[in-house]
Amino acid sequence: MLYEDLIYLWLGFLLFEFFPETTVLTGFFCVFFLILKELFFLVTLVWFKKRRVLPIFFNPFLFLNYTLDLWILSLKHYFLMLPFSSLLGFLWFFHYYLILRLVIFRLGKNYIKLLFGLILPIFLIIIAEGIFEALNVNIAPLEWGVFLIILFFSPIFMVKFFPFSPLKDPYWRELISGFLKNNGVSVKEIYILKDIGRKLYTAGVLGFLPGIRYLFFSSHLLEVLTPEEVLGVLGHEIGHIKRKHSLWLLILLINLPFFLLACLFVIMYVFYLIFPAEFNKVVNQDTFLQIALAVYFITASFFYVRYAFAFFLRQFEREADVFSTLLLGSVQPLITALYKIGHLSGEIYKKSWHHYGILERIEFLQGLTSPQEYLLKKGKKLRLSILLWLSINLFVVGLFSSQSLFEKLYKVISYV
């Protein structure tokens, strides 16, 4: 669920950034219709719930309401008059998202804390940009540096928001700490993740650097697994650390803007070659171009995260599974842990776009013959493919960046 949350919140942020500024309604009419629309949103959600409307309709309905705010109610126009306009726009979208999750899914306050912790880096990046803008400081040369500093050190603050409590059980603490030490892994703290309104059977690692790296287990996971199964899950998390998956995922995240620009330039260049007259008309229509770019960036970003980024996520999850079997010398601890998690959560047959389904993972482990060979061959090929993909995107962006043909396009992109 949290992966989906991050995707849709990111798309909401992009929608505000790229949607053109409008002044359709202003003053009293704007406030009046905004109140009516908020009531309509709440009443419709309650109706959805009573009628058991399929979840596939929830998020489109949410985006429709937010788009109406930006377009008909001129919300972006008003936010741009204020400091930290991007943050205000993001928070406005976020309030819709929270209402949807609380009304439809009945998730509790711990879920809200968890969600706030996850999006904290986005908040910090937007706030940092707003402060630099207020001080009239050009951060363009330092933008990636600021982004990386916030990303690397944000776990210190994220754990304050998460519904975490330190692991106090002496048996589990000694078992987990000893296994970490024996495998040369250090973490700042081991936490227990509390309930978020439903039972969770999960574990994870938060943070890039050893001094600010945190390990957590959901409370229900430790209740149902045997010590050997817990070590199987822990071996999986150690696999993420040892194989430096967070670093490679960061490279994929950095690749996102280059991917978006590379695809945009190629599409526009092909359009120019086939329809040169129409190309000039489109580029010179400011409002239409901004709306078209908003649709493109949101669609392409969703495609990137949901399919391209997700593909590599699944491969890294598989690597972590294999690494666990290498550490424990057997596939059984992780397999039995996955069986329990699948049956207790009711998701053993469910497909997963970012982790592979639980049954898929079990069947893969059962057919695994040589973990070391798999990590050596598949791991090398996977990392080379990431670097090659990044290089191609950088090459395409560099190739088109010097062409005056896209001068108008550059101005619109830099404006938004």
Secondary structure per residue as TSV (DSSP state, phi and psi in degrees):
chain	resnum	aa	ss	phi	psi
A	1	M	-	360.0	-40.9
A	2	L	H	-65.5	-33.6
A	3	Y	H	-62.0	-43.6
A	4	E	H	-63.0	-40.3
A	5	D	H	-57.4	-48.2
A	6	L	H	-63.5	-38.8
A	7	I	H	-62.9	-50.0
A	8	Y	H	-69.8	-34.2
A	9	L	H	-67.0	-38.3
A	10	W	H	-64.2	-41.6
A	11	L	H	-66.1	-35.6
A	12	G	H	-63.3	-40.6
A	13	F	H	-63.1	-44.2
A	14	L	H	-63.6	-38.7
A	15	L	H	-60.5	-42.6
A	16	F	H	-65.8	-42.4
A	17	E	H	-64.4	-38.7
A	18	F	H	-102.4	-8.4
A	19	F	S	-75.2	135.0
A	20	P	-	-66.8	151.1
A	21	E	-	-74.6	129.1
A	22	T	-	-128.2	160.2
A	23	T	-	-135.6	58.4
A	24	V	S	-72.3	-52.6
A	25	L	S	-118.8	140.9
A	26	T	-	-138.5	166.5
A	27	G	H	63.5	-137.2
A	28	F	H	-59.5	-43.8
A	29	F	H	-60.9	-37.1
A	30	C	H	-63.3	-48.2
A	31	V	H	-64.5	-42.9
A	32	F	H	-60.5	-50.0
A	33	F	H	-71.0	-27.6
A	34	L	H	-65.5	-43.1
A	35	I	H	-64.2	-44.0
A	36	L	H	-61.0	-41.4
A	37	K	H	-68.9	-35.9
A	38	E	H	-62.6	-43.1
A	39	L	H	-64.1	-41.9
A	40	F	H	-61.1	-40.3
A	41	F	H	-61.6	-47.3
A	42	L	H	-65.3	-46.7
A	43	V	H	-62.1	-40.8
A	44	T	H	-65.8	-39.0
A	45	L	H	-62.8	-43.2
A	46	V	H	-61.9	-40.0
A	47	W	H	-65.1	-42.7
A	48	F	H	-54.5	-44.9
A	49	K	H	-67.0	-44.0
A	50	K	H	-66.1	-36.7
A	51	R	H	-85.8	-2.9
A	52	R	T	54.7	48.3
A	53	V	-	-64.3	143.3
A	54	L	-	-61.3	139.2
A	55	P	G	-57.6	-21.0
A	56	I	G	-61.0	-21.5
A	57	F	G	-89.8	-13.4
A	58	F	H	-64.8	-54.0
A	59	N	H	-67.8	-40.7
A	60	P	H	-57.7	-38.3
A	61	F	H	-64.3	-39.7
A	62	L	H	-62.5	-48.0
A	63	F	H	-65.8	-33.5
A	64	L	H	-62.7	-44.8
A	65	N	H	-62.7	-42.8
A	66	Y	H	-66.5	-39.5
A	67	T	H	-63.9	-40.2
A	68	L	H	-62.2	-37.2
A	69	D	H	-61.9	-46.2
A	70	L	H	-69.8	-34.8
A	71	W	H	-92.7	-66.0
A	72	I	T	-72.8	-42.6
A	73	L	S	-89.4	3.0
A	74	S	-	57.3	34.1
A	75	L	H	-63.7	-39.2
A	76	K	H	-63.4	-37.0
A	77	H	H	-57.5	-43.8
A	78	Y	H	-73.9	-39.9
A	79	F	H	-64.5	-35.3
A	80	L	T	-66.6	-15.5
A	81	M	T	-78.9	-13.1
A	82	L	S	-110.5	157.0
A	83	P	T	-65.1	153.7
A	84	F	T	55.6	45.6
A	85	S	H	-60.9	-38.8
A	86	S	H	-63.4	-38.9
A	87	L	H	-66.2	-41.2
A	88	L	H	-63.7	-42.1
A	89	G	H	-63.1	-40.5
A	90	F	H	-65.9	-43.0
A	91	L	H	-64.9	-34.3
A	92	W	H	-65.2	-42.5
A	93	F	H	-64.6	-39.9
A	94	F	H	-61.5	-35.2
A	95	H	H	-66.6	-35.3
A	96	Y	H	-63.4	-42.9
A	97	Y	H	-64.1	-41.7
A	98	L	H	-65.0	-44.4
A	99	I	H	-59.7	-44.0
A	100	L	H	-58.9	-47.9
A	101	R	H	-67.4	-36.8
A	102	L	H	-75.2	-40.2
A	103	V	H	-75.6	-47.4
A	104	I	H	-80.8	-46.8
A	105	F	H	-101.3	-5.7
A	106	R	-	52.9	40.8
A	107	L	-	-79.8	145.7
A	108	G	-	-89.1	-171.4
A	109	K	H	-66.7	-28.4
A	110	N	H	-65.9	-32.4
A	111	Y	H	-66.6	-40.3
A	112	I	H	-62.9	-42.3
A	113	K	H	-63.0	-41.5
A	114	L	H	-63.6	-41.8
A	115	L	H	-66.8	-41.5
A	116	F	H	-62.4	-38.9
A	117	G	H	-64.4	-39.5
A	118	L	H	-66.5	-38.4
A	119	I	H	-92.2	2.1
A	120	L	H	-54.3	-44.5
A	121	P	H	-57.5	-37.0
A	122	I	H	-63.5	-44.4
A	123	F	H	-57.0	-48.2
A	124	L	H	-63.9	-39.4
A	125	I	H	-65.2	-45.0
A	126	I	H	-64.1	-41.6
A	127	I	H	-64.7	-42.7
A	128	A	H	-60.3	-44.0
A	129	E	H	-62.9	-40.3
A	130	G	H	-64.2	-38.6
A	131	I	H	-66.4	-43.9
A	132	F	H	-63.4	-37.9
A	133	E	H	-66.4	-41.7
A	134	A	H	-63.7	-33.4
A	135	L	T	-86.4	2.0
A	136	N	T	60.4	36.5
A	137	V	-	-101.4	128.6
A	138	N	-	-83.0	111.1
A	139	I	-	-100.2	5.9
A	140	A	G	-50.9	-46.0
A	141	P	G	-68.4	-22.2
A	142	L	G	-107.5	4.7
A	143	E	H	-57.5	-47.2
A	144	W	H	-67.1	-34.5
A	145	G	H	-63.8	-44.5
A	146	V	H	-62.6	-43.9
A	147	F	H	-58.6	-46.8
A	148	L	H	-69.4	-39.0
A	149	I	H	-61.3	-46.4
A	150	I	H	-63.4	-42.4
A	151	L	H	-64.7	-41.1
A	152	F	H	-72.8	-34.2
A	153	F	H	-102.6	-6.1
A	154	S	T	-63.2	-28.2
A	155	P	H	-56.0	-27.2
A	156	I	H	-58.6	-39.6
A	157	F	H	-90.5	-29.3
A	158	M	H	-62.0	-40.2
A	159	V	H	-66.6	-19.1
A	160	K	H	-73.0	-27.7
A	161	F	H	-87.2	-35.4
A	162	F	S	-62.0	147.6
A	163	P	S	-75.6	67.3
A	164	F	E	-105.7	151.8
A	165	S	E	-141.9	141.5
A	166	P	E	-58.8	143.1
A	167	L	-	-68.7	117.5
A	168	K	-	-104.9	-22.8
A	169	D	-	-58.6	116.6
A	170	P	H	-63.3	-34.2
A	171	Y	H	-65.5	-53.3
A	172	W	H	-63.2	-39.3
A	173	R	H	-63.8	-43.0
A	174	E	H	-68.1	-41.4
A	175	L	H	-62.7	-47.9
A	176	I	H	-70.0	-44.8
A	177	S	H	-62.7	-40.6
A	178	G	H	-65.4	-40.2
A	179	F	H	-66.7	-40.0
A	180	L	H	-62.1	-46.1
A	181	K	H	-63.9	-42.5
A	182	N	H	-63.5	-23.4
A	183	N	T	-106.9	14.7
A	184	G	T	68.6	33.9
A	185	V	-	-119.7	133.4
A	186	S	-	-120.4	141.1
A	187	V	-	-130.7	153.6
A	188	K	S	-70.5	-40.5
A	189	E	E	-157.6	154.0
A	190	I	E	-110.0	124.3
A	191	Y	E	-116.5	160.4
A	192	I	E	-108.8	128.1
A	193	L	E	-88.5	123.1
A	194	K	-	-78.1	171.3
A	195	D	-	-61.5	148.4
A	196	I	S	-116.5	16.9
A	197	G	S	115.3	-11.7
A	198	R	S	-152.3	161.2
A	199	K	-	-71.6	135.7
A	200	L	-	-117.4	139.9
A	201	Y	-	-124.5	84.2
A	202	T	-	-150.0	166.9
A	203	A	E	-149.1	162.3
A	204	G	E	-170.7	168.8
A	205	V	E	-121.2	135.9
A	206	L	E	-123.0	123.0
A	207	G	-	113.6	150.2
A	208	F	S	-93.3	-39.3
A	209	L	S	-100.7	144.7
A	210	P	G	-54.7	-39.1
A	211	G	G	-70.1	-20.9
A	212	I	G	-130.8	40.9
A	213	R	-	-108.0	135.0
A	214	Y	E	-126.8	141.9
A	215	L	E	-112.8	139.2
A	216	F	E	-140.1	151.7
A	217	F	E	-129.2	141.4
A	218	S	E	-71.5	148.8
A	219	S	H	-60.2	-38.9
A	220	H	H	-70.1	-27.7
A	221	L	H	-63.9	-44.9
A	222	L	H	-70.9	-20.9
A	223	E	H	-75.4	-29.4
A	224	V	H	-106.5	-17.1
A	225	L	S	-95.9	149.7
A	226	T	-	-78.3	163.4
A	227	P	H	-54.2	-41.0
A	228	E	H	-65.8	-38.3
A	229	E	H	-68.8	-37.3
A	230	V	H	-61.6	-40.6
A	231	L	H	-66.0	-32.1
A	232	G	H	-62.9	-43.9
A	233	V	H	-66.9	-41.9
A	234	L	H	-63.0	-38.4
A	235	G	H	-60.6	-36.2
A	236	H	H	-61.4	-45.3
A	237	E	H	-68.2	-36.4
A	238	I	H	-63.8	-36.2
A	239	G	H	-58.5	-41.6
A	240	H	H	-59.8	-40.3
A	241	I	H	-71.7	-50.3
A	242	K	H	-65.3	-34.6
A	243	R	T	-87.5	3.7
A	244	K	T	54.5	44.7
A	245	H	H	-65.9	-35.7
A	246	S	H	-62.1	-37.7
A	247	L	H	-65.7	-44.0
A	248	W	H	-69.1	-34.2
A	249	L	H	-68.5	-33.2
A	250	L	H	-64.5	-41.0
A	251	I	H	-61.3	-41.6
A	252	L	H	-65.1	-35.3
A	253	L	H	-68.0	-42.0
A	254	I	H	-64.2	-29.9
A	255	N	H	-70.9	-18.9
A	256	L	H	-54.2	-54.4
A	257	P	H	-61.4	-35.0
A	258	F	H	-68.2	-38.7
A	259	F	H	-62.3	-45.7
A	260	L	H	-61.6	-44.7
A	261	L	H	-68.2	-43.3
A	262	A	H	-59.9	-47.5
A	263	C	H	-63.9	-41.3
A	264	L	H	-61.7	-45.6
A	265	F	H	-63.7	-41.7
A	266	V	H	-64.1	-45.7
A	267	I	H	-61.0	-47.3
A	268	M	H	-66.6	-35.7
A	269	Y	H	-68.8	-41.3
A	270	V	H	-63.0	-41.4
A	271	F	H	-60.5	-40.9
A	272	Y	H	-65.5	-41.2
A	273	L	H	-65.2	-36.5
A	274	I	H	-86.8	-42.0
A	275	F	-	-128.5	72.7
A	276	P	H	-61.3	-39.3
A	277	A	H	-66.9	-46.6
A	278	E	H	-64.0	-34.2
A	279	F	H	-59.1	-46.4
A	280	N	H	-64.8	-36.9
A	281	K	H	-65.6	-45.1
A	282	V	H	-62.5	-46.1
A	283	V	H	-64.4	-28.9
A	284	N	T	-92.6	0.8
A	285	Q	-	-100.7	96.7
A	286	D	H	-56.6	-53.5
A	287	T	H	-64.0	-45.9
A	288	F	H	-61.1	-41.6
A	289	L	H	-64.3	-40.7
A	290	Q	H	-65.7	-41.5
A	291	I	H	-65.1	-43.1
A	292	A	H	-61.7	-40.7
A	293	L	H	-66.9	-37.8
A	294	A	H	-60.7	-46.6
A	295	V	H	-62.3	-43.3
A	296	Y	H	-62.8	-52.0
A	297	F	H	-63.9	-37.8
A	298	I	H	-67.7	-46.1
A	299	T	H	-64.3	-47.0
A	300	A	H	-67.1	-37.0
A	301	S	H	-65.2	-42.6
A	302	F	H	-61.1	-45.5
A	303	F	H	-59.6	-44.6
A	304	Y	I	-60.9	-49.9
A	305	V	I	-71.2	-45.0
A	306	R	I	-73.6	-26.9
A	307	Y	I	-119.9	-56.8
A	308	A	I	-69.0	-55.2
A	309	F	I	-61.1	-40.6
A	310	A	H	-64.0	-34.4
A	311	F	H	-59.0	-47.0
A	312	F	H	-70.4	-33.7
A	313	L	H	-57.6	-45.2
A	314	R	H	-64.1	-38.2
A	315	Q	H	-67.0	-38.1
A	316	F	H	-69.0	-36.5
A	317	E	H	-63.1	-40.1
A	318	R	H	-66.0	-40.7
A	319	E	H	-60.5	-41.8
A	320	A	H	-65.2	-37.6
A	321	D	H	-61.1	-45.6
A	322	V	H	-64.9	-40.1
A	323	F	H	-64.0	-36.2
A	324	S	H	-61.2	-43.2
A	325	T	H	-66.8	-31.0
A	326	L	H	-68.7	-41.2
A	327	L	H	-67.8	-42.2
A	328	L	H	-90.5	-10.0
A	329	G	T	73.5	13.6
A	330	S	-	-160.3	150.4
A	331	V	S	-86.6	-14.7
A	332	Q	H	-63.2	-44.7
A	333	P	H	-56.3	-45.0
A	334	L	H	-72.8	-37.5
A	335	I	H	-62.5	-47.8
A	336	T	H	-66.5	-34.1
A	337	A	H	-63.9	-43.9
A	338	L	H	-65.3	-39.2
A	339	Y	H	-58.4	-47.9
A	340	K	H	-62.3	-46.9
A	341	I	H	-61.2	-42.9
A	342	G	H	-62.9	-45.0
A	343	H	H	-71.3	-41.4
A	344	L	H	-68.8	-35.6
A	345	S	H	-85.4	-13.6
A	346	G	T	74.4	19.2
A	347	E	-	-118.8	21.3
A	348	I	T	-65.2	-30.7
A	349	Y	T	-98.8	-2.2
A	350	K	-	-76.8	136.7
A	351	K	-	-78.2	151.7
A	352	S	-	-131.1	127.7
A	353	W	T	-76.7	-14.9
A	354	H	T	-119.0	-13.6
A	355	H	T	-125.9	-4.5
A	356	Y	-	69.1	152.1
A	357	G	-	-69.3	158.3
A	358	I	H	-61.7	-43.8
A	359	L	H	-65.6	-37.0
A	360	E	H	-61.1	-41.6
A	361	R	H	-65.8	-41.1
A	362	I	H	-64.0	-46.6
A	363	E	H	-63.9	-36.6
A	364	F	H	-64.3	-45.3
A	365	L	H	-64.1	-36.7
A	366	Q	H	-64.6	-28.5
A	367	G	T	-95.8	3.1
A	368	L	-	-73.9	129.2
A	369	T	-	-107.3	-42.3
A	370	S	-	-135.8	93.4
A	371	P	H	-56.6	-42.6
A	372	Q	H	-63.4	-42.8
A	373	E	H	-66.5	-38.8
A	374	Y	H	-61.5	-47.9
A	375	L	H	-63.4	-36.9
A	376	L	H	-69.9	-51.0
A	377	K	H	-78.1	-54.6
A	378	K	H	-65.6	-38.6
A	379	G	H	-63.0	-43.3
A	380	K	H	-64.3	-44.9
A	381	K	H	-63.5	-40.2
A	382	L	H	-63.7	-45.2
A	383	R	H	-70.2	-36.8
A	384	L	H	-64.9	-36.3
A	385	S	H	-66.8	-36.5
A	386	I	H	-64.9	-47.1
A	387	L	H	-64.7	-38.7
A	388	L	H	-65.2	-43.0
A	389	W	H	-62.8	-44.1
A	390	L	H	-61.3	-43.3
A	391	S	H	-62.8	-41.2
A	392	I	H	-63.2	-44.2
A	393	N	H	-63.5	-43.2
A	394	L	H	-62.5	-40.9
A	395	F	H	-62.6	-45.8
A	396	V	H	-64.6	-44.2
A	397	V	H	-62.1	-43.8
A	398	G	H	-64.5	-36.0
A	399	L	H	-64.9	-41.9
A	400	F	H	-90.6	-14.9
A	401	S	H	-65.9	-21.7
A	402	S	T	-95.1	2.0
A	403	Q	-	-90.1	125.7
A	404	S	G	-66.5	-18.1
A	405	L	G	-54.1	-32.3
A	406	F	G	-104.1	19.0
A	407	E	H	-59.3	-45.4
A	408	K	H	-64.1	-39.5
A	409	L	H	-63.1	-41.0
A	410	Y	H	-59.6	-42.1
A	411	K	H	-64.6	-42.2
A	412	V	H	-65.6	-43.2
A	413	I	H	-64.1	-43.7
A	414	S	H	-69.0	-29.3
A	415	Y	H	-67.9	-44.6
A	416	V	-	-80.9	360.0
